[in-house]
């Protein structure tokens, strides 16, 4: 099962990155319910194995593309974000003092913390794209104009997935002209 989860995660992230056209140094947020992946109810059947499988599918692809991984914690940590200190400092986020655990932060955030070089927690980010695995509600950590992205798959394990990219706001009215999003 672990290999299947890793493969599905890798496919989903690859498809999302193709649609999002992200640039190196941007933020990619992941909300992940290992409980939902394993067929349980969010917050009630945490699985380090599922979390590790998801991490193994995501982290190498983001690293290859020069993107920062932002792992959303569960509601017990108010959906704080685990990220590299370098990214937090680059974006000017205030670092808070907490270390995620499987039952307070979630298995995925705990896995990310253990695998990062210099992990920190922040209360919120404005990510450029992201994936929500299992209904974790990542919307609060996306930039203001989120655009849904449909993938060729809609589940990882037993968990539904939703993806989004972001774009700048359109402003100006009927006389305004907008550049093609693909040119950025």
C-alpha positions in Angstrom: 0.0 0.0 0.0 2.8 2.4 0.8 4.2 2.2 -2.7 0.8 2.9 -4.2 0.3 6.0 -2.0 3.8 7.3 -2.9 3.1 6.7 -6.6 -0.3 8.4 -6.5 1.1 11.4 -4.6 4.0 11.8 -7.0 1.6 11.7 -9.9 -0.7 14.3 -8.3 2.1 16.7 -7.5 3.6 16.3 -10.9 0.3 17.2 -12.6 -0.4 20.1 -10.2 3.1 21.6 -10.8 2.5 21.3 -14.6 -0.7 23.3 -14.2 0.6 25.8 -11.7 3.8 26.8 -13.5 5.6 27.6 -10.3 8.9 29.3 -10.1 11.9 28.3 -7.9 11.6 29.7 -4.4 7.8 29.6 -4.3 5.7 28.0 -1.6 3.7 24.7 -2.0 1.3 23.9 0.8 0.3 20.3 1.7 -2.6 19.4 4.0 -2.6 15.7 4.6 -4.9 13.5 6.6 -3.2 10.2 7.0 -6.3 8.9 8.7 -8.4 9.6 5.5 -5.7 8.0 3.3 -6.0 4.8 5.4 -9.8 4.8 5.1 -10.5 6.3 8.6 -12.0 9.5 9.7 -9.8 12.6 9.8 -8.1 13.1 13.1 -8.9 9.6 14.5 -6.6 7.0 12.8 -3.3 8.8 12.3 -0.7 6.7 10.3 3.0 7.5 10.2 3.3 5.0 7.4 0.8 6.8 5.2 2.4 10.2 6.1 5.9 8.9 5.2 4.5 7.5 1.9 3.0 10.9 1.0 6.3 12.7 2.0 8.3 10.4 -0.2 6.1 11.2 -3.2 6.1 15.0 -2.6 9.5 16.1 -1.2 11.8 15.0 -4.0 9.7 16.6 -6.7 9.5 19.9 -4.8 13.2 19.8 -4.2 13.9 19.2 -7.9 11.9 22.2 -8.8 13.4 24.4 -6.1 10.1 24.8 -4.2 9.5 25.1 -0.5 7.3 22.5 1.2 4.8 23.9 3.7 3.1 21.2 5.8 -0.1 22.2 7.4 -0.6 20.9 10.9 -4.0 19.6 12.1 -6.5 21.7 14.0 -4.9 20.9 17.4 -2.1 23.3 16.3 -4.5 25.7 14.7 -3.3 24.5 11.3 0.1 26.0 11.7 2.7 25.4 9.0 5.9 23.5 9.2 8.6 24.8 6.8 12.3 25.4 6.4 13.6 28.3 8.5 15.2 29.7 5.2 11.7 29.9 3.6 10.1 31.5 6.7 12.9 34.1 6.9 12.7 34.8 3.1 9.0 35.5 3.3 9.1 37.3 6.6 6.9 34.9 8.6 7.0 35.0 12.3 8.3 31.8 13.8 6.3 30.3 16.6 7.4 27.7 19.2 5.9 24.2 18.7 7.0 20.8 17.5 4.3 18.7 15.8 3.5 15.2 17.1 1.2 12.6 15.5 -1.7 13.5 17.8 -1.0 17.3 17.9 0.0 18.5 14.5 -0.6 15.3 12.6 1.5 12.5 11.2 2.4 14.4 8.0 3.6 17.5 9.8 5.6 15.3 12.2 7.2 13.5 9.2 8.1 16.7 7.5 9.6 18.1 10.7 11.8 15.0 11.1 13.0 15.2 7.5 13.7 19.0 7.1 17.2 20.4 7.6 16.1 23.3 9.8 12.3 23.1 10.4 10.3 25.8 12.1 6.6 26.5 12.6 4.7 29.6 11.5 1.1 30.4 12.0 0.2 31.1 8.4 1.6 31.4 4.9 0.4 32.6 1.5 1.4 29.7 -0.7 1.4 29.8 -4.5 -0.2 26.3 -4.9 -1.1 23.3 -2.9 -2.8 20.0 -2.4 -5.4 19.0 0.1 -5.4 15.3 0.9 -8.4 14.2 2.9 -10.3 17.5 3.5 -7.8 19.4 5.6 -8.9 22.8 4.3 -5.6 24.4 3.0 -7.5 27.4 1.6 -6.4 29.6 4.6 -2.8 29.1 3.5 -3.2 30.0 -0.2 -2.7 33.5 -1.8 -6.0 35.4 -2.3 -7.0 34.2 -5.8 -7.0 30.4 -5.7 -7.9 28.6 -8.9 -9.0 24.9 -8.6 -6.9 22.4 -10.6 -8.4 19.1 -11.7 -6.1 16.2 -12.0 -6.4 12.8 -13.7 -6.9 11.2 -10.2 -9.1 12.4 -7.4 -7.9 10.2 -4.5 -4.7 9.2 -2.7 -5.5 6.0 -0.9 -9.0 6.4 0.4 -8.7 10.2 0.7 -10.2 12.7 -1.7 -7.8 15.3 -3.0 -8.3 18.9 -4.1 -5.7 21.0 -5.7 -5.3 24.7 -6.4 -2.9 27.2 -7.9 -3.0 30.9 -7.4 -2.8 33.9 -9.7 -2.6 37.7 -9.2 -5.9 39.6 -8.9 -7.5 41.0 -12.0 -8.1 44.7 -11.4 -9.1 47.7 -13.5 -12.4 47.2 -15.2 -13.4 47.2 -18.8 -10.5 49.3 -20.1 -7.9 47.1 -18.5 -5.8 44.6 -20.4 -4.3 41.6 -18.8 -1.1 39.7 -19.6 -1.4 36.0 -20.4 -0.9 34.1 -17.2 1.4 31.6 -18.9 3.9 34.4 -19.6 4.8 34.8 -15.9 
